[in-house]
Amino acid sequence: MTGYAAASAGSPRGTLNLELRSVNARFLDLSFRIADELRALEPVLREAIGARLARGKVDCRLSLAEGADTEGRLNDAALERLKRLAAAAQKAFPEAAPLRVADLLRWPGVIAGDADEEGLRARAAELCRRALDELVASRAREGAKLAAVILERVRAMRAQVQEIAPRVPEALAAYQAKIAERLKEAIGSADDERIRTEIALFATKADIAEELDRLRAHLGEVETILAKGGSIGKRLDFIAQELNREANTIASKAASAAISDAALELKVLIEQVREQVQNIE
């Protein structure tokens, strides 16, 4: 499901800004855009998001806006490591230009703020929790609207099932009479035993009572799942596949044009439900 959330928090190193954007996807797909000096915080954010979300393509952006009064200091250990790396690189590539001061200052870890890493990690985790609360609430509002749409389709499917059920005996009787007449013409005699056998075979193949019963059960399960809530998208997706299977069987067994048309309308409604459940958590 789609959603957007943003949160900010102050720290001794400046203001942390976090954005979460979510669009529809069948599975959870995380993408991070994090400033180099904050790259060590990605595992914290990934774990927090994965614990709250199960579906969607989620884009997480984390940046640090340093304040005017934010003082930094040089990290002597990082400078020493960079010095050794630069010397080795210069030896391997003698014609390469040496590092400039601006390059040094931009190197991750060279400038150390007053905040310790654990403190920054805790602030990032809290920031992510706040943003996730907002994002989940936004997705829940959208989910409620999608649930209403799906329930509307369920009611429409129930109406189609109610329309099909009383038509079945009439359609079977009409088709059986038609078969009996054709058999009499084909075999040139009124062999009642042969006719009864063929009609009984047809009636067995054209019986859709079980399919209608399963359709009603599946529709009831959809209503139950929606009422229960939670992470229901994958379950609804599976039930939509089962609904489509029953509708296909009814269409293949249809003994009249009216039943065939109703089965086609069922398939249209089921496909609309399948499109929606792809977007539900």
C-alpha positions as CSV (number, residue, x, y, z in Angstrom):
1,M,0.0,0.0,0.0
2,T,1.1,3.5,-0.5
3,G,2.1,5.9,2.2
4,Y,4.4,8.7,3.3
5,A,5.9,9.7,6.6
6,A,8.7,12.0,7.8
7,A,10.3,12.7,11.1
8,S,13.1,14.8,12.5
9,A,15.1,14.8,15.7
10,G,17.9,17.0,17.0
11,S,21.3,15.6,18.0
12,P,24.7,17.1,19.0
13,R,25.8,16.6,15.4
14,G,22.8,18.4,13.9
15,T,19.3,17.5,12.8
16,L,18.5,14.0,11.7
17,N,15.8,13.9,9.0
18,L,14.1,10.6,8.0
19,E,11.6,10.0,5.2
20,L,9.7,6.8,4.4
21,R,7.8,6.4,1.1
22,S,5.8,3.3,0.3
23,V,4.2,2.1,-2.9
24,N,2.4,-1.1,-3.9
25,A,4.4,-4.3,-4.2
26,R,3.6,-8.0,-3.6
27,F,6.6,-8.4,-1.3
28,L,8.7,-6.2,1.0
29,D,11.4,-4.4,-1.1
30,L,13.6,-2.0,0.9
31,S,15.7,0.8,-0.6
32,F,17.9,3.1,1.4
33,R,19.4,6.5,0.6
34,I,21.6,7.4,3.5
35,A,24.3,10.0,3.9
36,D,27.8,8.4,3.9
37,E,28.5,9.5,7.5
38,L,25.3,7.8,8.6
39,R,25.7,4.5,6.6
40,A,26.4,2.5,9.8
41,L,22.8,3.2,10.8
42,E,21.3,1.2,7.9
43,P,21.0,-2.1,9.8
44,V,19.1,-0.4,12.6
45,L,16.6,1.1,10.1
46,R,16.3,-2.1,8.1
47,E,15.5,-4.2,11.2
48,A,12.9,-1.7,12.4
49,I,11.1,-1.5,9.1
50,G,11.2,-5.2,8.5
51,A,9.6,-5.8,11.9
52,R,6.6,-3.5,11.1
53,L,6.0,-4.0,7.3
54,A,5.4,-7.1,5.3
55,R,4.6,-5.7,1.8
56,G,5.4,-2.7,-0.3
57,K,8.4,-1.1,-2.0
58,V,9.7,1.2,0.7
59,D,12.2,4.0,0.1
60,C,14.0,5.2,3.3
61,R,16.0,8.4,3.3
62,L,18.1,9.5,6.2
63,S,20.2,12.7,6.2
64,L,22.0,14.9,8.7
65,A,21.6,18.7,8.6
66,E,24.5,20.1,10.6
67,G,23.6,23.2,12.6
68,A,25.6,26.4,12.5
69,D,26.8,25.9,16.0
70,T,27.7,22.2,15.5
71,E,31.3,21.7,16.3
72,G,33.2,18.8,14.9
73,R,36.7,17.4,15.5
74,L,39.1,15.4,13.5
75,N,39.2,11.7,14.1
76,D,42.9,11.1,14.5
77,A,42.5,7.3,14.0
78,A,40.5,7.8,10.8
79,L,43.1,10.3,9.5
80,E,45.9,7.9,10.2
81,R,44.2,5.1,8.3
82,L,43.4,7.4,5.4
83,K,47.1,8.6,5.4
84,R,48.3,5.0,5.1
85,L,45.8,4.2,2.3
86,A,46.7,7.4,0.5
87,A,50.4,6.5,0.6
88,A,49.7,3.0,-0.7
89,A,47.6,4.4,-3.5
90,Q,50.2,7.0,-4.4
91,K,52.8,4.2,-4.6
92,A,50.6,2.2,-6.9
93,F,49.7,5.1,-9.0
94,P,52.5,7.7,-8.9
95,E,50.9,10.0,-11.4
96,A,47.6,10.3,-9.5
97,A,46.9,13.7,-7.8
98,P,47.3,13.7,-4.0
99,L,44.3,14.1,-1.8
100,R,43.1,17.6,-1.1
101,V,41.9,18.9,2.2
102,A,38.4,19.1,1.0
103,D,38.6,15.4,0.0
104,L,39.8,14.5,3.5
105,L,37.0,16.4,5.2
106,R,34.4,14.6,3.1
107,W,35.8,11.2,3.8
108,P,33.4,9.2,6.1
109,G,34.5,9.1,9.7
110,V,37.2,11.8,9.4
111,I,35.0,14.4,11.2
112,A,33.7,13.1,14.5
113,G,30.9,14.8,16.3
114,D,30.4,15.1,20.0
115,A,27.6,12.5,20.0
116,D,28.7,8.9,20.5
117,E,27.7,6.2,18.0
118,E,25.4,4.5,20.5
119,G,23.5,7.7,21.2
120,L,23.2,8.4,17.5
121,R,21.9,4.8,16.9
122,A,19.3,5.2,19.6
123,R,18.1,8.5,18.1
124,A,17.9,7.0,14.7
125,A,15.9,4.0,16.0
126,E,13.4,6.3,17.8
127,L,13.1,8.5,14.7
128,C,12.3,5.5,12.6
129,R,9.7,4.3,15.1
130,R,7.9,7.6,14.9
131,A,8.0,7.6,11.1
132,L,6.8,4.0,11.0
133,D,3.9,4.9,13.3
134,E,2.8,7.6,10.9
135,L,3.3,5.4,7.8
136,V,1.4,2.4,9.3
137,A,-1.5,4.7,10.2
138,S,-1.5,6.1,6.7
139,R,-1.5,2.6,5.2
140,A,-4.2,1.5,7.6
141,R,-6.5,4.3,6.4
142,E,-5.9,3.2,2.8
143,G,-6.4,-0.4,3.8
144,A,-9.8,0.4,5.3
145,K,-10.9,1.9,2.0
146,L,-9.7,-1.1,0.1
147,A,-11.5,-3.4,2.5
148,A,-14.7,-1.5,1.7
149,V,-14.2,-1.9,-2.0
150,I,-13.5,-5.7,-1.6
151,L,-16.7,-6.1,0.5
152,E,-18.7,-4.4,-2.2
153,R,-17.3,-6.9,-4.7
154,V,-18.1,-9.8,-2.4
155,R,-21.8,-8.6,-2.1
156,A,-21.9,-8.4,-5.9
157,M,-20.5,-12.0,-6.2
158,R,-23.1,-13.2,-3.7
159,A,-25.8,-11.7,-5.8
160,Q,-24.5,-13.5,-8.9
161,V,-24.4,-16.8,-7.0
162,Q,-28.0,-16.2,-5.9
163,E,-28.9,-15.6,-9.5
164,I,-27.2,-18.7,-10.7
165,A,-28.6,-21.2,-8.1
166,P,-32.3,-21.1,-9.1
167,R,-31.5,-21.2,-12.8
168,V,-29.6,-24.5,-12.6
169,P,-32.6,-27.0,-12.4
170,E,-34.5,-25.2,-15.2
171,A,-31.4,-25.1,-17.4
172,L,-30.6,-28.7,-16.8
173,A,-34.2,-29.8,-17.6
174,A,-34.3,-27.8,-20.8
175,Y,-30.9,-29.1,-21.9
176,Q,-31.9,-32.7,-21.0
177,A,-35.0,-32.4,-23.1
178,K,-32.9,-31.1,-26.0
179,I,-30.5,-34.0,-25.6
180,A,-33.3,-36.6,-25.5
181,E,-34.8,-35.2,-28.7
182,R,-31.4,-35.3,-30.5
183,L,-30.7,-38.8,-29.3
184,K,-34.1,-40.0,-30.7
185,E,-33.3,-38.4,-34.0
186,A,-29.8,-39.8,-34.0
187,I,-30.5,-43.5,-33.1
188,G,-33.9,-43.5,-34.9
189,S,-35.8,-45.0,-32.0
190,A,-37.0,-44.1,-28.6
191,D,-34.6,-46.2,-26.6
192,D,-35.5,-44.9,-23.2
193,E,-32.8,-46.8,-21.4
194,R,-30.1,-45.3,-23.6
195,I,-31.6,-41.8,-23.3
196,R,-31.8,-42.0,-19.5
197,T,-28.1,-43.1,-19.4
198,E,-27.0,-40.2,-21.5
199,I,-29.1,-37.7,-19.6
200,A,-27.8,-39.0,-16.2
201,L,-24.2,-38.7,-17.5
202,F,-24.8,-35.2,-18.6
203,A,-26.5,-34.2,-15.4
204,T,-23.5,-35.4,-13.4
205,K,-21.0,-33.4,-15.6
206,A,-23.2,-30.3,-15.5
207,D,-23.9,-30.3,-11.8
208,I,-22.5,-27.1,-10.2
209,A,-24.0,-27.4,-6.7
210,E,-20.6,-28.1,-5.2
211,E,-18.9,-25.2,-6.9
212,L,-21.7,-22.8,-5.7
213,D,-21.3,-24.1,-2.2
214,R,-17.5,-23.6,-2.3
215,L,-18.0,-20.1,-3.7
216,R,-20.2,-19.2,-0.8
217,A,-17.7,-20.6,1.7
218,H,-14.8,-18.7,0.1
219,L,-16.8,-15.5,0.1
220,G,-17.6,-16.0,3.8
221,E,-13.9,-16.5,4.5
222,V,-13.1,-13.3,2.8
223,E,-15.6,-11.4,5.0
224,T,-14.1,-13.1,8.1
225,I,-10.5,-12.3,7.2
226,L,-11.4,-8.6,6.5
227,A,-13.2,-8.3,9.9
228,K,-10.3,-9.9,11.7
229,G,-7.7,-7.5,10.2
230,G,-3.9,-7.8,10.5
231,S,-1.6,-9.0,7.8
232,I,-4.2,-10.5,5.4
233,G,-3.0,-9.7,1.9
234,K,-1.4,-13.0,1.1
235,R,-4.4,-15.0,2.5
236,L,-6.8,-13.0,0.5
237,D,-4.7,-13.5,-2.6
238,F,-4.9,-17.2,-2.2
239,I,-8.7,-17.2,-1.7
240,A,-9.1,-15.0,-4.8
241,Q,-7.3,-17.7,-6.8
242,E,-9.7,-20.3,-5.4
243,L,-12.7,-18.2,-6.2
244,N,-11.4,-17.9,-9.8
245,R,-11.0,-21.7,-10.0
246,E,-14.6,-22.2,-9.0
247,A,-15.9,-19.5,-11.4
248,N,-13.9,-21.2,-14.3
249,T,-15.5,-24.5,-13.5
250,I,-19.0,-23.1,-13.4
251,A,-18.4,-21.4,-16.8
252,S,-17.2,-24.7,-18.3
253,K,-20.2,-26.5,-17.0
254,A,-22.8,-23.8,-17.8
255,A,-26.0,-25.4,-19.2
256,S,-27.5,-22.1,-20.4
257,A,-26.4,-18.7,-21.7
258,A,-27.7,-17.1,-18.5
259,I,-25.5,-19.2,-16.3
260,S,-22.5,-18.6,-18.6
261,D,-23.1,-14.8,-18.4
262,A,-23.3,-14.9,-14.6
263,A,-20.1,-16.9,-14.4
264,L,-18.3,-14.4,-16.7
265,E,-19.5,-11.6,-14.4
266,L,-18.2,-13.5,-11.4
267,K,-14.8,-13.8,-13.1
268,V,-14.7,-10.0,-13.7
269,L,-15.6,-9.3,-10.0
270,I,-12.9,-11.8,-8.8
271,E,-10.3,-10.2,-11.0
272,Q,-11.1,-6.8,-9.5
273,V,-10.7,-8.3,-6.0
274,R,-7.3,-9.9,-7.0
275,E,-6.1,-6.5,-8.2
276,Q,-6.9,-4.9,-4.9
277,V,-5.6,-7.6,-2.6
278,Q,-2.1,-7.3,-4.2
279,N,-2.0,-3.9,-2.4
280,I,-3.1,-5.0,1.0
281,E,-0.5,-5.7,3.8
